[in-house]
Amino acid sequence: MTEVTLRNPEGEAVAGVLSADGTSWEFADGLGYGKQYTLTAVAVGGDGRQVTSTSTFTTVAKPRKTISVSLNMQDGETVGVGMPLIFTFGSKVADRAAAERALKVVTEPVTEGAFRWMSDSMVIWRPKDYWQPGTKISVEAAIYGKPLGGGAYGLEDRAAKITVGDKVVVVADGASHQAKVMVNDAEVRTLPISMGKSGHTTPVGTYTVMSEHNGYTMDSGTYGVPADTPGGYRTFVRYAVRLSNSGIFYHSAPWSVGSQGRRNVSHGCINLSDANAKWLMDLSKKGDLFTVTNSGGQPLEATDGWSVWQLPWQTWTTPTTS
């Protein structure tokens, strides 16, 4: 093919790109539902003769059921070396293979990685090993108009380009009550901490920073203990960084400074002084790694937040069932 033109019902040309070898043409954006398009292609055969062919087709009517998708990253963001790429669909995806075909992850340099479905509506792509600092990542969820099974079609595309920043790793030790902070594998500071007390021990494992908050209310009601009952609390803190969906944060806790570096007194979170919490939050970013050791807690669940590094690569690449 030497020339391809696709026109919508209004007669306007649809933007597209002809492949370098002239064997295919791809439109740039999704077509509309329930519309007729006219395709004109000019091609040259092996005998040198030029042939023009025109045809029409109609896209499917707007479906009764559509599924949206969201990403856990913002375009232009700088993230940590543990950042998982999470695609969360608005409802159950019946055809997982079709959904994966609509998702694209391109990295520079090329990085080995794989998808894993964590639920019927969430699939995560993570690299085999931690990201290399400086890696450029382009993520695209081109689901618009794509059949996703069960009569559902993708509602709208999503895309983002992000960059991996410095390697920031925190290792918090529940026995020494200290947290070692490393940047690009060099130790930069050790901070006194307090973890979960008996009955509220902090789960052991490698967490991934999910979000950062200047001002946050820690509320026991989020895990089923009302603030006005024994053991309940509702406390405002100046600095808080979420590490799990189950409510594990590292955060400022001026009330426990006397115990930080000495004993574990929290309800599961990692307590720091205001100054140390601010310093660490200023240093860290979404996707950084936070490992908890010697807390006496149960192993961290891989499905709790972005804790994808709890699964070894062999397990990660083992197919999941619907």
Disulfide bonds with the S-S distance in Angstrom:
none
